Amino acid sequence: SAMAEGFRWLTPPAPAAIALLRTPALAALCDRPLPAPGRARFAHLCSVDGAVIDEVVVTRLDHDALEIACHGGPGIRAAVESALRG
């Protein structure tokens, strides 16, 4: 499970249009400021070198947690996991 790295997928790994994951509130991964708790916004999810991985919807669940909706193909999921692992 990816819980040890601080994030976990909420949707199964089968290819899908959208995949959801829960992660700690990591502002550095997005190209825009994180939304306020209870709010959502579009942002680009970026790798540690600043490359855009995907356009996502970031929902701030509370002060410490985000839900990210990204594209659900296996390549995007792998890139998202790589970015979250740093």
N, C-alpha and C positions, 0 to 999 in steps of 0.2 A: 504494500500500500504506500501511497505517496504522502500519507499523514506525517511521517517522520520529517519530511522536508518542509512541513508547514502548510501544504496545500493538498487538496483532494478533489478529484473529479466527482461531480454529482451525476454525470450521465455515463452510460456504459461506453466502452472503447470502440464499439462498432461505428463505422463511418456514418455521419449524420450531418444535416445542414448546420446545426448549432450544437455546441457542447458547453456545458456549464461547469465551472469549478469555483471552489471556495478557497480563499487565500488570505493571509494576513494583509493588512493595509500597507502595501509597498508602493509608495508614491513614485519611486524611481523607475518603475517599470512602465509608467504611462507618460505620454507627451503632454498631458494637461493635468492641472491640479485635481486631486481626488475630490469627488462630490462630498457634500455634507452627509452625515448619517441620515438614512432614509431616502436619499436622492440617488439618481442615476445620471450618467452622461456617456456620450460617445467619446472614445479616445483611441489612440493607436497604442497597442501593446508593443514595447520595444525590447530588444535584447540588450545585454549589458554594454555592447559597443554602440548602442543607439540606433541600430537598424530596425525598421518597422517590421513586425511579425504579422500583425493582423489588425484590422479595425474591430474594436470590441465595444460592448456596452459594460460599463463598470457601475455596479450598484454598491454603495456603501451600506453594509448591513448595520454596523455600529462603529464605534471609535476604532476598533482593532481589526475588523474583518470586512472583506470585499467578496462579492460574487461577480465573476467575470463570465460574460457570454461571448464566446469566440466561434469562429467557423469550426466545424466538427470533423474535417478530414484528418487522416492519420498524419500527414506532413505538418499541418498546423498544430495539431496536438503535441507532436514531438518537439516542435520549435518552442511552443509555450512552456512545456516542461523544462526544456533546456534553459530558457530565460529565467524561470522561477528557481532553478537550482543554482543560477549564477555562474 
